Amino acid sequence: MKQDTDSYKIPSEINTILIIDDDEFNRAILNNLFSGSYAIMEAENGKEGLEAVFQNRHRLCAILLDVVMPEMSGLEVLRRLKEADILERIPVFLITSEVGTAIRQGYDLGAMDVISKPIVPYLVLRRVNSVIELFQVRRKLEHRVEDQEAELLEKTRQILELNQGMIESLSAAIEFRNEESGGHVRRIHDITALLLSETDFCPGLTDEEIENIALASIMHDVGKIAIPDSILGKPGKLTPEEFEIMKTHTIRGGELLEHITQLQHHGAYQYAYDIARHHHERWDGNGYPDRLKGDEISPWAQVVSIADVYDALSCKRIYKDAFPRETVLEMIRTGQCGTFNPRLLDCFFRVEPKLAALYEKLKDEQ
């Protein structure tokens, strides 16, 4: 028999019709009807048919299912397929001579169509082919949507990388202006991430939140762009008047970040403003600019604060040489650079050995 199926071309990997029917004669009729256009699988009872579906679900484009069968009825097979969410991907056609209740139950369970016996070949062929074609078009549209979503995600990733690159470049530029190499901001990033991820100082943060806080940390000194070169690059000790001007970099940093509209959509922004303004606050209230005290200072601003002090003491600056590690730790422990949260100090000293090797290498290079 020549089937009118030339227009129904489907992907070779999804080209199989499963016929589940205990009547060999009915299976032969359906096999002959569709074998010119599809690969055919057969099962002679409901249990065998259900196993065949689960084993070959990615190959099947349609299931032709008899209702009355031994082992397991067609309606029970249909119920199991619905529970497995297979009916969303593979259309099922009930083939039955029954009327009334069986047909209604079949539709309620999710059958795509009900084909009555005796079979009228041309009508069955057209109805099955039309539904298969519909499912294939839907599948193609889903793939297209998935591809478009993947493209959008990739573009979003590229934009985020660009934004992060701009943030890092801006922060590094401030360090270069301050006659630093730009390594300071990278080290602050790493210390911040280490303290947040490997201690319990700020429990409950997700990996994404830690990543955003670490990124925000590199913008802590962005306000120094507003500080005059004569003060920023002064090799000696600042006068009280100059120090007051230097302290304003915290306020200027927050103001600058508030005016970068694009940054406000980035997950790091909510942390960046707070860190830029408050990374010089101290636990005893003797910091600046707002003289916050204790837990009034956010945990991330506290972490960046101690990271900033540790790096400043450990590295050579225009106005000083690097201090030995023992001196750095003693100065932090005794509060010579400001008082820190005692719990933060405990966390810091637990992870500090992991930082020591990095700074020893840095001193060798200097």
NORZIBEL-V986578 format. One record per backbone hydrogen bond with DSSP energy under -0.5 kcal/mol. NH is the residue of the N-H (numbers start at 1). CO is the residue of the C=O. E is the energy in kcal/mol with one decimal. If there is no record, write none. Layout:
nh/co/e
NH/CO/E
NH/CO/E
This chain:
nh/co/e
3/1/-0.6
5/3/-1.6
8/5/-1.9
9/7/-1.0
10/8/-0.5
14/11/-1.6
16/59/-2.0
17/39/-2.7
18/62/-2.2
19/17/-0.6
19/41/-2.9
20/18/-0.6
20/64/-3.2
21/19/-0.6
21/43/-2.2
24/22/-0.7
27/23/-2.1
28/24/-2.1
29/25/-2.0
30/26/-2.4
31/27/-2.8
32/28/-2.5
33/29/-1.9
34/30/-1.9
35/31/-2.3
37/34/-1.9
38/34/-1.9
39/15/-2.5
41/17/-2.4
43/19/-2.4
46/70/-1.2
46/72/-0.7
49/45/-2.3
50/46/-2.5
51/47/-2.0
52/48/-2.0
53/49/-2.0
54/50/-2.1
55/51/-1.9
56/52/-1.3
57/53/-0.6
59/56/-2.2
60/56/-1.2
61/16/-2.9
62/16/-1.1
63/91/-2.0
64/18/-3.0
65/63/-0.6
65/93/-3.2
66/20/-2.8
66/64/-0.5
67/95/-1.1
69/67/-0.8
72/70/-3.1
74/67/-3.2
75/67/-0.5
77/73/-2.2
78/74/-2.4
79/75/-2.2
80/76/-2.3
81/77/-2.3
82/78/-2.1
83/79/-2.1
84/80/-1.4
85/82/-1.7
86/81/-2.4
87/81/-0.6
89/86/-1.6
90/86/-2.3
91/61/-0.6
93/63/-3.1
94/92/-0.5
94/113/-2.2
95/65/-3.0
96/94/-0.5
96/115/-2.0
101/99/-0.6
102/99/-0.7
104/100/-2.3
105/101/-3.0
106/102/-2.3
107/103/-2.2
108/104/-2.4
109/105/-2.0
110/106/-0.7
110/107/-0.8
111/106/-2.6
112/92/-2.5
113/92/-1.1
115/94/-3.8
116/114/-0.6
117/96/-1.8
121/119/-0.7
124/120/-2.5
125/121/-2.7
126/122/-2.3
127/123/-2.5
128/124/-2.7
129/125/-2.5
130/126/-2.2
131/127/-1.8
132/128/-2.6
133/129/-2.6
134/130/-2.1
135/131/-2.6
136/132/-2.3
137/133/-2.4
138/134/-2.3
139/135/-2.5
140/136/-2.5
141/137/-2.4
142/138/-2.4
143/139/-2.5
144/140/-2.5
145/141/-2.7
146/142/-2.8
147/143/-2.7
148/144/-2.6
149/145/-2.8
150/146/-2.5
151/147/-2.4
152/148/-2.6
153/149/-2.7
154/150/-2.3
155/151/-2.6
156/152/-2.8
157/153/-2.6
158/154/-2.4
159/155/-2.5
160/156/-2.7
161/157/-2.5
162/158/-2.5
163/159/-3.1
164/160/-2.8
165/161/-2.7
166/162/-2.5
167/163/-2.4
168/164/-2.8
169/165/-2.6
170/166/-2.7
171/167/-2.4
172/168/-2.7
173/169/-2.4
174/170/-1.6
175/171/-1.5
176/172/-2.5
177/173/-2.1
178/174/-1.4
179/176/-1.9
180/175/-3.5
186/182/-0.9
187/183/-2.5
188/184/-2.4
189/185/-2.1
190/186/-2.2
191/187/-2.9
192/188/-2.6
193/189/-2.4
194/190/-2.3
195/191/-2.7
196/192/-2.1
197/193/-2.2
198/194/-2.5
199/195/-0.5
203/200/-0.7
205/202/-0.9
210/206/-2.4
211/207/-2.4
212/208/-2.3
213/209/-2.5
214/210/-2.6
215/211/-2.1
216/212/-2.6
217/213/-1.9
218/214/-0.7
218/215/-0.9
219/216/-1.7
220/217/-1.7
222/219/-1.6
224/221/-2.3
225/222/-1.4
226/223/-1.9
227/224/-1.5
231/228/-1.0
232/228/-2.9
233/229/-2.7
234/231/-1.0
243/239/-2.8
244/240/-1.9
245/241/-1.6
246/242/-2.6
247/243/-2.4
248/244/-0.7
248/245/-1.1
249/246/-1.9
250/247/-1.4
252/248/-2.8
253/249/-1.9
254/250/-1.7
255/251/-2.2
256/252/-2.6
257/253/-2.3
258/254/-1.9
259/255/-0.9
259/256/-0.9
260/257/-1.2
261/259/-1.2
263/260/-0.6
264/260/-0.9
264/261/-0.9
265/262/-1.3
266/263/-2.0
269/266/-1.7
271/268/-1.0
272/268/-2.5
273/269/-1.9
275/271/-2.7
276/272/-2.8
277/273/-2.1
278/274/-2.3
279/275/-1.5
281/278/-1.5
282/292/-0.5
283/339/-2.1
285/282/-2.2
288/280/-1.1
294/283/-1.9
296/293/-2.1
297/294/-1.8
302/298/-2.0
303/299/-2.2
304/300/-2.3
305/301/-1.9
306/302/-2.0
307/303/-2.1
308/304/-2.6
309/305/-1.9
310/306/-2.5
311/307/-2.3
312/308/-2.4
313/309/-2.5
314/310/-1.8
315/311/-1.3
317/320/-2.3
320/317/-1.3
323/313/-2.6
328/324/-2.5
329/325/-2.6
330/326/-2.0
331/327/-2.6
332/328/-2.1
333/329/-2.6
334/330/-2.4
335/332/-0.7
336/331/-2.1
337/331/-0.7
338/335/-1.6
345/341/-2.4
346/342/-2.0
347/343/-2.0
348/344/-2.9
349/345/-2.7
350/346/-1.4
351/347/-1.3
351/348/-0.5
352/348/-1.6
354/351/-1.6
355/351/-0.6
355/352/-1.8
356/352/-1.3
357/353/-0.7
359/355/-1.7
360/356/-2.3
361/357/-2.1
362/358/-1.8
363/359/-2.2
364/360/-1.8
365/361/-1.7
366/362/-1.5
